[in-house]
Amino acid sequence: MWLPSKIQHLHANIMDIEKIIIRKVTADEIPSMTASRLNYLTEMQGERPPSYLKKLQENLQSFFVQTMQEGSFFALMAEYNGMVVSYGGMIIKKIPGDLNQSSYLEGEILNMYTLPEYRRQGISSVLLKQLISEARKMGISKLALHCSKAGEPLYRKFGFSDPVYPYLELMID
């Protein structure tokens, strides 16, 4: 692949993508994954008061512990040179069937977050590929996600598209 010399030099010095290790997040790593989620939310939604962030952190950790124990959530992490540089997770939902299939498993991807200094180097692609592979092994028939504008091209590259049926939301106070 051709890259302008300055970019190629930067790319080669920062990371060797072959050294990325993808593995499942364990219960002991939930606090670190929670911090990653908080970083993502802060980037997407802006700063919040410390008291709110503390409560959110507690709620997120509780959610991750409970859903990982139930098997309705799993997460993967990417490590580079012994350092966690990216996370991605999936909520697994059982959906009632229709005239095509008696029931479905759907996955909602969340917590896709890469440390800013490691972005645009292929880490999220490696992580997303593994999340999709895990979904296939579990029999999940559809994946969905909310994404940032910066992340949208990556997901479209993997085949994510606008919903077939209109998708509407109602925010209830």
Buried (B, 14 or more C-beta within 10 A) or exposed (E): EEEEEEEEEEBEEEBEEEEBEBEEBEEEBBEEBBBBBBBBBEEEEEEEEEEEBEEBBEEBBEBBBEBBEEEEBBBBBBBBEEEBBBBBBBBBBEEEEEEEEEEBBBBBBBBBBBBEEBBEBBBBEBBBEBBBEBBEEBEBBBBBBEBEEEBEEBBEEEEBEEEEEEEEEEEEE
